[in-house]
Amino acid sequence: QVQLVESGGGLVQPGGSLSLSCAASGIIIFTNFMGWYRQAPGKQRELVAGITSGGSTNYADSVKGRFTISRNNAKNTAYLQMNNLKPEDTAVYYCNVRDGPRSVWGQGTQVTVSS
């Protein structure tokens, strides 16, 4: 069974940090493109950060310098470290792995930044 399971979301104050995890089964993260996306209420889902099979990373301009994407190949798990969080980072965060024509999504984890 192909599955991505996110964890690590929650409520944090502005300026705080959270670390999200995406554990994969039935699909290999490090041989494919893996991305973290987010969707805020009333907005389209957007790519926040991505990592290629070769290890190259890219980030949305709104999170550059604050978010870091990484992966642990042995654990087949990807991470998103989020620092200096802002209220506008509030959204449901999803991980996604693209394996050729197949695109697999996790169930999402809520991140709320509020005082």
N, CA, C and O of each residue as an XYZ file, in Angstrom:
460
protein
N       0.844     -1.192      0.000
C       0.000      0.000      0.000
C       0.879      1.241      0.000
O       1.775      1.377      0.832
N       0.619      2.136     -0.930
C       1.368      3.377     -1.013
C       0.749      4.393     -0.064
O      -0.457      4.640     -0.103
N       1.575      4.972      0.780
C       1.034      5.869      1.798
C       2.063      6.895      2.227
O       3.246      6.583      2.366
N       1.609      8.120      2.437
C       2.411      9.178      3.052
C       1.667      9.642      4.295
O       0.475      9.944      4.234
N       2.361      9.699      5.408
C       1.731     10.109      6.659
C       2.490     11.287      7.234
O       3.660     11.174      7.597
N       1.799     12.435      7.312
C       2.412     13.636      7.882
C       2.165     13.684      9.388
O       1.189     13.135      9.898
N       3.068     14.347     10.069
C       2.895     14.593     11.494
C       3.678     15.837     11.866
O       4.533     16.296     11.107
N       3.381     16.386     13.049
C       4.153     17.501     13.565
C       3.454     18.848     13.531
O       4.007     19.837     14.012
N       2.261     18.911     12.978
C       1.546     20.177     12.952
C       1.057     20.560     14.341
O       1.178     19.794     15.297
N       0.505     21.762     14.427
C      -0.017     22.212     15.702
C      -0.182     23.713     15.741
O      -0.144     24.400     14.720
N      -0.367     24.203     16.963
C      -0.537     25.633     17.203
C       0.766     26.201     17.748
O       1.347     25.649     18.682
N       1.218     27.291     17.171
C       2.462     27.928     17.608
C       2.290     29.437     17.537
O       1.532     29.950     16.715
N       2.997     30.133     18.402
C       2.953     31.588     18.390
C       3.826     32.157     17.274
O       4.775     31.507     16.836
N       3.515     33.342     16.824
C       4.384     33.979     15.819
C       5.830     34.034     16.308
O       6.109     34.347     17.465
N       6.734     33.719     15.387
C       8.146     33.660     15.738
C       8.597     32.289     16.201
O       9.794     32.054     16.367
N       7.666     31.392     16.409
C       8.002     30.054     16.878
C       8.404     29.123     15.749
O       8.491     29.525     14.589
N       8.648     27.861     16.113
C       9.113     26.857     15.157
C       8.280     25.587     15.262
O       7.734     25.257     16.315
N       8.205     24.893     14.146
C       7.599     23.563     14.084
C       8.391     22.726     13.097
O       9.002     23.248     12.164
N       8.370     21.415     13.320
C       9.009     20.505     12.388
C       7.986     19.475     11.944
O       7.402     18.768     12.766
N       7.776     19.398     10.645
C       6.843     18.434     10.075
C       7.611     17.230      9.550
O       8.743     17.354      9.080
N       6.982     16.066      9.636
C       7.554     14.832      9.096
C       6.590     14.215      8.100
O       5.374     14.371      8.212
N       7.142     13.520      7.138
C       6.347     12.802      6.137
C       6.973     11.422      5.975
O       8.020     11.275      5.344
N       6.331     10.424      6.544
C       6.829      9.052      6.479
C       6.171      8.336      5.309
O       4.947      8.322      5.184
N       6.998      7.740      4.452
C       6.496      7.090      3.242
C       6.566      5.576      3.352
O       7.491      5.018      3.943
N       5.577      4.933      2.776
C       5.590      3.483      2.634
C       5.054      3.145      1.255
O       4.116      3.776      0.769
N       5.661      2.135      0.623
C       5.236      1.728     -0.708
C       5.743      2.614     -1.826
O       5.426      2.375     -2.992
N       6.514      3.620     -1.502
C       7.102      4.518     -2.486
C       8.383      5.068     -1.895
O       8.462      5.327     -0.694
N       9.393      5.247     -2.744
C      10.698      5.684     -2.257
C      10.823      7.188     -2.442
O      10.667      7.700     -3.550
N      11.105      7.893     -1.351
C      11.202      9.355     -1.431
C      12.445      9.790     -2.176
O      12.366     10.675     -3.029
N      13.605      9.188     -1.878
C      14.847      9.794     -2.359
C      15.107      9.529     -3.842
O      16.033     10.111     -4.406
N      14.329      8.679     -4.482
C      14.496      8.467     -5.925
C      13.526      9.303     -6.745
O      13.506      9.217     -7.973
N      12.727     10.108     -6.068
C      11.695     10.894     -6.737
C      11.704     12.334     -6.250
O      12.409     12.676     -5.300
N      10.909     13.178     -6.916
C      10.724     14.533     -6.431
C       9.734     14.501     -5.282
O       8.683     13.864     -5.363
N      10.086     15.197     -4.216
C       9.231     15.247     -3.044
C       8.984     16.710     -2.696
O       9.920     17.509     -2.659
N       7.736     17.057     -2.445
C       7.418     18.441     -2.138
C       6.507     18.581     -0.935
O       5.697     17.704     -0.633
N       6.660     19.698     -0.264
C       5.724     20.107      0.778
C       4.853     21.224      0.192
O       5.364     22.202     -0.354
N       3.555     21.063      0.313
C       2.584     22.038     -0.171
C       1.753     22.525      1.008
O       1.735     21.898      2.068
N       1.072     23.634      0.818
C       0.142     24.097      1.837
C      -1.084     24.715      1.175
O      -1.034     25.212      0.050
N      -2.167     24.666      1.904
C      -3.404     25.250      1.415
C      -4.098     25.959      2.567
O      -4.501     25.341      3.552
N      -4.226     27.264      2.420
C      -4.940     28.070      3.405
C      -6.400     28.187      2.979
O      -6.712     28.025      1.800
N      -7.298     28.465      3.922
C      -8.719     28.593      3.577
C      -8.946     29.619      2.473
O      -8.474     30.753      2.552
N      -9.670     29.204      1.452
C      -9.997     30.102      0.361
C      -8.884     30.339     -0.637
O      -9.022     31.161     -1.543
N      -7.783     29.628     -0.477
C      -6.651     29.804     -1.381
C      -6.292     28.502     -2.065
O      -6.672     27.420     -1.618
N      -5.550     28.624     -3.162
C      -5.099     27.440     -3.878
C      -3.931     26.785     -3.146
O      -3.186     27.438     -2.415
N      -3.794     25.501     -3.357
C      -2.644     24.790     -2.806
C      -1.380     25.285     -3.512
O      -1.354     25.444     -4.732
N      -0.340     25.524     -2.721
C       0.903     26.035     -3.290
C       2.089     25.210     -2.824
O       2.091     24.639     -1.733
N       3.100     25.166     -3.689
C       4.336     24.470     -3.334
C       5.146     25.357     -2.394
O       5.421     26.517     -2.700
N       5.518     24.803     -1.258
C       6.300     25.539     -0.272
C       7.786     25.216     -0.422
O       8.630     26.112     -0.399
N       8.095     23.930     -0.575
C       9.484     23.507     -0.691
C       9.526     22.170     -1.404
O       8.614     21.355     -1.265
N      10.584     21.946     -2.169
C      10.738     20.689     -2.874
C      12.172     20.218     -2.862
O      13.098     21.016     -2.713
N      12.356     18.913     -3.021
C      13.689     18.336     -3.076
C      13.693     17.268     -4.160
O      12.821     16.399     -4.197
N      14.679     17.342     -5.037
C      14.768     16.382     -6.128
C      15.507     15.127     -5.689
O      16.052     15.063     -4.587
N      15.515     14.129     -6.567
C      16.232     12.901     -6.260
C      17.731     13.164     -6.087
O      18.412     12.448     -5.353
N      18.238     14.197     -6.768
C      19.646     14.541     -6.639
C      19.958     15.390     -5.430
O      21.123     15.680     -5.155
N      18.930     15.793     -4.705
C      19.149     16.566     -3.481
C      19.015     18.072     -3.644
O      19.175     18.815     -2.675
N      18.724     18.531     -4.850
C      18.527     19.966     -5.039
C      17.216     20.391     -4.393
O      16.219     19.671     -4.440
N      17.239     21.570     -3.793
C      16.049     22.067     -3.104
C      15.585     23.384     -3.705
O      16.375     24.136     -4.275
N      14.311     23.646     -3.569
C      13.769     24.931     -3.971
C      12.676     25.326     -2.991
O      12.029     24.477     -2.378
N      12.485     26.637     -2.856
C      11.545     27.164     -1.878
C      10.704     28.285     -2.479
O      11.151     29.013     -3.366
N       9.490     28.406     -1.982
C       8.681     29.565     -2.323
C       9.355     30.806     -1.729
O       9.971     30.742     -0.665
N       9.231     31.917     -2.421
C       9.868     33.147     -1.948
C       9.404     33.507     -0.539
O      10.172     34.064      0.246
N       8.165     33.193     -0.222
C       7.597     33.592      1.067
C       8.208     32.848      2.251
O       8.047     33.273      3.395
N       8.910     31.735      1.989
C       9.465     30.946      3.095
C      10.983     30.839      3.047
O      11.585     30.243      3.940
N      11.609     31.403      2.026
C      13.066     31.321      1.906
C      13.738     31.915      3.136
O      13.377     32.995      3.605
N      14.725     31.183      3.647
C      15.446     31.640      4.826
C      14.775     31.257      6.124
O      15.368     31.408      7.192
N      13.541     30.762      6.058
C      12.823     30.374      7.278
C      12.526     28.867      7.324
O      12.534     28.265      8.398
N      12.266     28.263      6.163
C      11.917     26.846      6.083
C      13.077     26.068      5.475
O      13.808     26.580      4.627
N      13.235     24.830      5.918
C      14.252     23.942      5.373
C      13.659     22.564      5.134
O      13.083     21.956      6.037
N      13.805     22.079      3.911
C      13.346     20.734      3.573
C      14.542     19.786      3.637
O      15.654     20.142      3.245
N      14.298     18.584      4.132
C      15.372     17.593      4.197
C      14.748     16.205      4.150
O      13.526     16.060      4.180
N      15.592     15.200      4.076
C      15.075     13.836      4.078
C      16.092     12.899      4.725
O      17.291     13.175      4.760
N      15.577     11.794      5.230
C      16.411     10.727      5.780
C      16.149      9.509      4.909
O      15.105      8.867      5.023
N      17.103      9.195      4.040
C      16.885      8.119      3.076
C      16.676      6.767      3.770
O      15.857      5.960      3.331
N      17.403      6.531      4.830
C      17.283      5.245      5.527
C      15.894      5.068      6.135
O      15.371      3.955      6.200
N      15.307      6.174      6.576
C      13.976      6.103      7.187
C      12.864      6.346      6.165
O      11.682      6.244      6.494
N      13.247      6.670      4.920
C      12.262      6.992      3.887
C      11.274      8.048      4.385
O      10.060      7.925      4.221
N      11.833      9.072      4.990
C      11.049     10.131      5.621
C      11.595     11.494      5.213
O      12.807     11.689      5.121
N      10.698     12.417      4.976
C      11.085     13.788      4.665
C      10.619     14.711      5.776
O       9.707     14.391      6.539
N      11.271     15.868      5.845
C      11.001     16.796      6.932
C      10.870     18.220      6.377
O      11.400     18.557      5.318
N      10.154     19.020      7.131
C      10.097     20.449      6.846
C      10.279     21.184      8.167
O       9.387     21.192      9.015
N      11.440     21.797      8.329
C      11.708     22.590      9.520
C      11.243     24.013      9.245
O      11.678     24.644      8.281
N      10.368     24.506     10.088
C       9.788     25.833      9.889
C      10.140     26.720     11.072
O       9.744     26.446     12.205
N      10.882     27.778     10.802
C      11.299     28.709     11.837
C      10.697     30.086     11.588
O      10.249     30.395     10.484
N      10.695     30.899     12.628
C      10.179     32.268     12.528
C       8.811     32.271     11.842
O       8.585     33.009     10.883
N       7.925     31.449     12.338
C       6.617     31.309     11.718
C       5.797     32.577     11.846
O       5.887     33.311     12.831
N       4.992     32.811     10.816
C       4.157     34.003     10.744
C       2.691     33.580     10.632
O       2.406     32.464     10.198
N       1.769     34.444     11.011
C       0.347     34.089     10.896
C      -0.041     33.670      9.478
O      -0.918     32.825      9.298
N       0.602     34.253      8.484
C       0.273     33.900      7.095
C       0.774     32.516      6.692
O       0.485     32.050      5.590
N       1.520     31.856      7.575
C       1.925     30.477      7.327
C       0.838     29.489      7.743
O       0.974     28.287      7.513
N      -0.224     29.978      8.346
C      -1.320     29.122      8.772
C      -1.965     28.445      7.565
O      -2.396     29.111      6.623
N      -2.026     27.116      7.605
C      -2.558     26.342      6.478
C      -2.532     24.858      6.841
O      -1.978     24.458      7.864
N      -3.142     24.063      5.979
C      -2.936     22.617      6.045
C      -1.740     22.299      5.151
O      -1.690     22.703      3.990
N      -0.798     21.582      5.702
C       0.423     21.232      4.986
C       0.356     19.776      4.528
O      -0.007     18.880      5.290
N       0.716     19.569      3.262
C       0.674     18.245      2.657
C       2.045     17.888      2.092
O       2.760     18.750      1.582
N       2.399     16.626      2.185
C       3.576     16.176      1.456
C       3.103     15.405      0.220
O       2.019     14.823      0.194
N       3.958     15.429     -0.791
C       3.637     14.817     -2.083
C       4.892     14.219     -2.675
O       5.966     14.818     -2.618
N       4.753     13.029     -3.245
C       5.856     12.386     -3.953
C       5.388     12.066     -5.359
O       4.329     11.472     -5.557
N       6.199     12.471     -6.342
C       5.880     12.177     -7.747
C       6.813     11.074     -8.234
O       8.035     11.227     -8.247
N       6.214      9.976     -8.629
C       6.950      8.817     -9.124
C       6.455      8.546    -10.533
O       5.510      7.783    -10.728
N       7.101      9.180    -11.533
C       6.629      9.080    -12.902
C       5.238      9.669    -13.007
O       5.023     10.805    -12.582
N       4.281      8.930    -13.561
C       2.918      9.451    -13.685
C       2.134      9.402    -12.374
O       1.030      9.940    -12.284
N       2.699      8.768    -11.382
C       1.988      8.615    -10.122
C       2.308      9.783     -9.196
O       3.467     10.167     -9.040
N       1.273     10.336     -8.588
C       1.429     11.423     -7.631
C       0.703     11.024     -6.361
O      -0.508     10.799     -6.366
N       1.451     10.939     -5.278
C       0.905     10.457     -4.009
C       0.877     11.602     -3.006
O       1.862     12.325     -2.850
N      -0.258     11.764     -2.325
C      -0.432     12.828     -1.332
C      -0.651     12.245      0.053
O      -1.237     11.174      0.212
N      -0.174     12.961      1.035
C      -0.505     12.628      2.406
C      -1.853     13.219      2.769
O      -2.498     13.884      1.958
N      -2.269     12.964      4.008
C      -3.596     13.397      4.451
C      -3.611     14.843      4.921
O      -4.680     15.434      5.076
N      -2.445     15.411      5.147
C      -2.356     16.801      5.569
C      -2.249     16.946      7.071
O      -2.763     16.119      7.824
N      -1.579     18.003      7.505
C      -1.479     18.325      8.931
C      -1.662     19.833      9.090
O      -1.100     20.626      8.334
N      -2.456     20.210     10.082
C      -2.790     21.621     10.273
C      -1.670     22.337     11.021
O      -1.171     21.858     12.039
N      -1.292     23.488     10.491
C      -0.357     24.379     11.165
C      -1.072     25.704     11.382
O      -1.545     26.331     10.433
N      -1.146     26.119     12.630
C      -1.802     27.375     12.975
C      -0.819     28.260     13.722
O      -0.266     27.865     14.749
N      -0.606     29.460     13.197
C       0.306     30.416     13.821
C      -0.536     31.573     14.353
O      -1.091     32.362     13.588
N      -0.616     31.655     15.659
C      -1.479     32.659     16.274
C      -1.034     32.939     17.698
O      -0.527     32.057     18.391
N      -1.229     34.174     18.122
C      -0.919     34.532     19.504
C      -2.170     34.407     20.372
O      -2.116     34.667     21.574
